[in-house]
Amino acid sequence: MSNPLLITGAALSAAAAILHAACIFVGASWYRALGAGERMARLAAAGSWRPALITSVIVLVLAGWSLYALSGAGVIPGLPLVRAVLCLIAGIYLLRAVVGFALAAFAPGNYGPVFWWWSSAVCLAIGAVHLVGTWQVWSQLTQAMA
């Protein structure tokens, strides 16, 4: 039961995790470039531990999402609650996209509409990949990994 969409979703979540990890190691310029905001960039430049801690949590979440997508795809052994977690992952990505598009249109704040549009488009694509991939293997998840 190998599912190309969930494998793609896993790769995309892993890529997002790697980009976030790069912020920790490269520093303020990457926090700025990837849209973390000026406050996070300034804290990183000042040597504060907070940006690295917050970003590390995001890295771990995204890496976990990648593992769950691989589990749903049948690439690695079944993880607990795989159906529920895959639905949650797709839902979070899709919700982030919708909220981001709304912010771009109505209240872009310091990030500006361009950041919200492109990051929301990325989240929409990743969420759709997870949603459709999960739907494709739903019956196998029920039997094999529920």
N, C-alpha and C positions, 0 to 999 in steps of 0.2 A: 504494500500500500504506500507507494511513494507519491507525494503530491507536489508538483512543481510550484504551485502558487504559495503553499506554505513554506517551501524551501526558499522561495524568493522573499517571502515575508521575513523569514529568519535572517536571511542575508541583509535585508534592509534594516532590520532592528540592530543587527550586529554592526553594520556600518554607522548607524546613528550612535551606538555606544562608543565606537572607536573615535568618532568625531568629538564626542563629549569628553572622552579621556584625553584627547589631544589638547583640549582647552586647559586641562590641569597642568600638562607638561610644558606647553608652549607659553601659556600665560595670557596676560591682559589683551594682547592683540587678537587672539583667537576668540576670547570671550566677546569682544566687540564684533568681530567679523561674523560670528555665528549668531549674533543677536541676543546675547545674554543680558545686554543692557550696560549702561555706563557705570552704574553702581557696582555691579559684579566685577567689571573690568578694573575699576579703581581699587576695590578691595584686593583683587588678585595682585595688582601692581604694588600694593602696599605690603604684601606678604601675609595677608590675613588667611587663616585656615578655613574660613567660612565658604568661599567659592569652591575650594577643592572638596570639602565635605558634601556640599549640596550636589555638586557635579558627580561625585563618586556614587551617591545614592541613585542618581539618574542613570549612570553607567550600569550599575548593578540591576536596576529594573529592566533596562533595555536588553541586557545580556540574558536575563531570565526570560524575557519575552521571546528572544531568539531561540532559547532552548525549548520553550513550550511549542513554538511553531515547528521546530524539528521533530519534537515528539508527536505532534499531530500529523505530521507528514510521514511518520513511520521510519524516520531516519535514525532516531535514538529510541531506547525503550520508553514505554509509556510513563508519563509523569502523573502525579495525582491531580484529579479534578481537571483534566486536560480540556474537556469540552467547555466547562464553565470559564476557565482561564482564557481560552482562545476567544470566546465570545466577549469577555471583558477587555481583552487586548484590542480587538477590532472596534469595540464600542468606544474605548478611550481615544484611539487614533481618530475615529470619525467625529467624536464630540470635539476634540481639539481642533479639527478642521473647520467644523461649523462655527465654533466660537471665534476662531481666528479670522474667518471670512467676515463675521459680524464686526469684529474689532477693526478690521481693515476698512470697512465701509463707514462705521459710525464713531469709533473712538480709537484711532491708531496710537495715540499717546506718543511717548518718546521713541518707540520702535519705528513708527511710520508705516504707511500702508504697504509698501513694497515688501518689507519683512513679513508682515502678516499674510499677504497673498501667496508668496512663494512657499513659506513654511507650512501654510494651511494646505496648499496643493500637494506638497510632499506627504503630509499626514493623511490627506484624503486618499491618495494612491496606496499608501501602506495599509491603511485601514480597509480599503476595498479588497486588496490582495488577501489580507487575513480573513475577511468576511467570506469571500467567495471560496477560498481554499478550505475554510472550516466547513462551509456548506457542502462542498464536494465530498468530504470524508466523514460527514456527520454520522452516517450509519455504521461505518467501520469503527469510529470512536466509541459508539454505543456498545458494540460487541467486544472490542478489543481493549479499550482503555477507559471505560466509564468510571 
